[in-house]
Amino acid sequence: MSPEEWTYLVVLLISIPIGFLFKKAGPGLKRWGAAAVGLGLTLFTCGPHTLHSLITILGTWALIQAQPCSCHALALAWTFSYLLFFRALSLLGLPTPTPFTNAVQLLLTLKLVSLASEVQDLHLAQRKEMATGFSKGPTLGLLPDVPSLMETLSYSYCYVGIMTGPFFRYRTYLDWLEQPFPGAVPSLRPLLRRAWPAPLFGLLFLLSSHLFPLEAVREDAFYARPLPARLFYMIPVFFAFRMRFYVAWIAAECGCIAAGFGAYPVAAKARAGGGPTLQCPPPSSPEKAASLEYDYETIRNIDCYGTDFCVRVRDGMRYWNMTVQWWLAQYIYKSAPARSYVLRSAWTMLLSAYWHGLHPGYYLSFMTIPLCLAAEGRLESALRGRLSPGGQKAWDWVHWFLKMRAYDYMCMGFVLLSMADTLRYWASIYFCIHFLALAALGLGLALGGGSPGRRKAASQPTSLAPEKLREE
């Protein structure tokens, strides 16, 4: 592990005891205490580069104040434009930000765009109410009022997920501050249930990264190995990549759980990133609060079992970095300048690659996903429904195997980063996933397969297990 990775791990681990300290605090102490901790961590890891996050916050707040009815699009343009400037600093002869500054900037971009969207929704709801003269009751997920500058700063610098996620909306943050009877919300037991696989994943990461170091792929000697060895190597590389993020995201979720952050009654049917989908009245007494069953789905960022054992490429995206996937679906996919599912996915993947950085490997990997989505959708629509139950089960196992190999293949671009290294590795295995996807797409079209966006969800299970194993 690099020194930066050790620092990330320490930040994640110290967030857990800090969470227990804040859990039962009042709204004021939660707001300003959590912001002070987050700002302290930012200053400690980013130093003077903290100025970038402050400029981004002030610019977004100014846009919200100036144009509340259209601030979502403006905030998206502003924060994404600043990302370009932020990443071009070295080309401009300015000091290069630390990796921690980049991590803070990435999560801050998501939070500020989401905040602007929530303010815009509130403004439009108020205008509609004034136009109709009819006052409606509390609307699910709607903000009570536009946050002030200090409230915006406190949300932006809240220590929860400040470097690694999970992403959370301002409404989720407010619900935490105003949580009724926080002492009745369970933390320790859900935390232990969530945390137990992390040490195992950590050991597997250290072992796999030691036995199959990524740097070997950059050496000339690697390409003298036989084709089966080169093909196999991407499997442990992606395995180590997954184990690393599993540990980081589980630890980040545990920090939230310790603070009771993102806890909602099960009846609210909360979604990762978005929060409750059903109105659920707050409990009126500690006894009623203690009698409720809670979950932490709002801040759930990774479904390890779903990621590894879902059948489709499409479902694999939903189980990975789940809160960010919700953000992409909500704020990018829905407003994409196309109606086709594949084209919308391509637009979303392009902006996701841009959000991650300017390295060509991101774009090569992310822009392979729409091809895989189109191929699996067309071929599944054309063939799977014609098979017997036994044939469909065999199909699902083959589909799962190819899905994992596609992610292995795309991961190489994500970790090698440069165009030369990525294309060199892909060329050494004859661009096999690209050609396989093109062949599957051509076969699906020839057999009359429908668009993947119109495929019935019931036509294929989401995982190979009869019931998905839940960690919580």
C-alpha positions, 0 to 999 in steps of 0.5 A, spaced: 500 500 500 502 507 498 502 512 503 496 515 500 492 509 501 494 508 508 492 515 510 485 514 506 485 508 511 486 512 517 481 517 515 476 512 514 477 508 521 478 514 525 471 516 522 468 510 526 469 512 533 468 520 531 461 517 528 459 514 535 461 521 538 456 525 534 450 520 534 446 523 540 449 530 539 444 535 538 443 538 531 447 544 532 453 540 534 452 535 529 452 540 523 458 545 526 462 539 529 462 534 523 464 540 519 469 542 523 472 535 523 471 535 515 474 541 514 480 539 519 481 533 515 481 537 508 486 542 511 491 536 514 491 532 507 490 538 502 493 544 505 493 550 501 489 546 495 483 546 500 482 553 496 479 549 490 474 546 494 472 553 497 472 556 490 467 551 488 462 552 493 462 559 493 461 559 485 455 554 486 452 558 492 452 564 488 449 561 482 443 558 486 442 565 489 442 568 482 438 563 478 434 558 483 429 556 477 435 553 473 441 552 478 441 545 476 444 546 469 448 552 471 451 548 477 453 542 473 456 546 468 460 550 473 463 544 477 465 540 471 468 546 468 472 547 474 474 540 474 477 541 467 481 547 470 483 543 476 486 538 472 490 542 468 493 546 473 500 543 472 499 544 464 498 552 466 504 552 471 501 552 477 502 547 483 499 540 482 493 538 487 494 532 492 491 526 491 486 527 497 484 534 494 482 530 487 478 526 492 475 531 496 473 535 489 470 529 486 465 528 492 464 535 492 462 536 485 456 530 486 454 534 492 453 541 489 450 539 483 445 535 487 444 541 492 443 545 486 437 540 483 434 540 490 434 547 491 431 548 484 425 543 485 424 547 491 423 553 487 419 550 482 414 547 487 414 554 491 412 557 484 407 552 482 404 553 489 403 560 488 400 559 481 395 554 484 394 558 491 393 551 494 398 549 499 400 542 499 403 538 505 410 536 506 413 533 499 417 527 500 425 529 499 423 536 498 427 541 502 424 546 507 428 552 505 434 554 501 440 553 505 444 559 507 452 560 505 454 557 512 449 551 511 452 550 504 459 550 507 457 545 513 454 540 508 460 541 503 465 539 509 461 534 513 466 529 515 462 523 513 464 521 506 468 527 504 474 523 501 471 516 499 463 517 499 458 515 500 455 520 496 449 523 500 444 528 498 443 535 502 436 532 504 439 526 507 444 530 511 438 534 514 435 528 516 441 526 520 441 533 523 434 533 525 433 525 527 428 524 532 431 520 538 437 518 535 439 514 541 433 509 539 437 508 532 441 502 532 449 502 530 453 497 533 450 491 531 449 493 524 456 496 524 459 489 526 454 486 520 457 490 515 464 490 517 465 483 518 468 481 511 472 487 511 479 484 514 478 478 509 477 482 503 483 486 506 488 480 506 485 478 499 487 485 496 494 484 499 495 477 497 493 478 490 496 485 489 503 482 491 502 475 487 500 479 481 503 486 481 500 491 476 507 494 474 508 487 471 504 489 465 508 495 464 514 491 463 516 488 456 518 481 459 510 481 460 509 480 453 513 475 452 509 470 456 504 465 453 497 468 451 493 464 456 498 467 461 497 474 459 489 473 458 489 470 465 493 476 468 487 481 468 483 476 472 487 477 479 488 485 477 481 486 477 480 481 483 485 486 487 482 492 484 475 490 487 478 487 494 481 494 495 474 498 494 470 493 498 475 495 504 474 502 503 467 503 501 465 498 507 469 502 512 466 508 509 459 505 510 461 503 517 463 511 519 456 513 517 453 507 521 456 509 527 453 516 527 446 513 525 447 517 518 443 515 513 438 511 517 431 510 515 425 506 517 425 500 513 418 502 511 421 508 507 424 503 502 430 508 502 435 507 495 442 508 495 444 515 494 437 517 493 434 516 500 426 514 502 422 513 496 415 512 501 413 517 506 414 515 513 412 519 519 417 520 524 416 517 531 413 521 536 416 518 542 423 514 544 419 508 545 416 508 538 422 510 535 425 504 538 420 499 536 421 501 528 426 497 524 431 501 521 436 500 515 442 504 512 440 503 504 441 510 503 448 510 504 450 503 502 455 504 496 457 497 495 453 490 494 459 485 494 455 479 493 451 482 487 457 485 484 461 478 483 455 474 482 450 478 478 449 476 471 449 482 466 454 487 465 448 492 466 446 489 473 454 490 475 454 497 474 448 498 479 451 494 485 458 498 484 459 505 487 451 505 488 450 512 491 454 515 485 451 510 480 444 513 483 447 520 482 449 519 474 442 516 473 438 522 476 442 527 474 446 525 467 442 519 464 435 522 465 437 528 461 442 525 456 441 528 449 438 522 446 432 517 447 436 510 446 438 506 452 445 505 449 446 512 447 444 515 453 448 510 457 454 512 452 453 519 454 453 517 462 459 513 461 463 519 457 461 524 463 463 519 468 470 518 465 470 525 465 468 526 472 474 520 474 479 524 470 483 526 464 487 519 463 485 516 456 484 509 460 478 511 463 475 513 457 477 507 453 474 503 459 468 507 460 466 507 453 467 500 452 461 499 457 455 501 452 458 496 446 457 490 452 450 493 454 448 493 447 451 486 445 448 483 451 441 486 450 440 484 443 443 477 444 439 476 450 433 478 447 434 474 441 436 467 444 435 466 451 427 466 451 427 460 446 431 456 451 429 451 456 429 452 463 435 448 463 438 452 457 437 458 460 440 456 467 446 454 462 446 461 459 446 465 465 452 461 467 456 463 461 453 470 461 456 471 468 463 468 466 463 473 460 460 479 464 466 478 469 471 477 463 469 484 460 469 487 467 476 484 468 478 487 461 475 494 462 479 494 469 485 494 465 484 501 462 482 504 469 488 502 472 493 502 467 491 509 465 495 511 459 493 510 452 499 506 450 499 501 456 492 500 455 492 499 448 498 495 448 495 490 453 489 489 450 492 488 443 496 483 446 490 479 448 487 481 441 482 486 443 478 479 445 472 483 449 471 488 443 471 483 438 466 478 442 462 484 443 461 486 436 460 478 434 454 478 439 451 484 437 451 482 430 448 475 431 443 478 436 441 483 430 441 478 425 436 474 429 432 480 431 434 481 438 430 487 441 433 494 444 436 492 451 432 498 453 425 495 451 427 488 454 423 485 460 427 485 466 423 478 468 427 475 462 433 474 466 435 473 474 439 479 477 444 473 480 446 466 479 443 465 486 436 463 488 436 469 493 441 474 494 445 474 500 445 480 504 450 482 509 445 487 513 
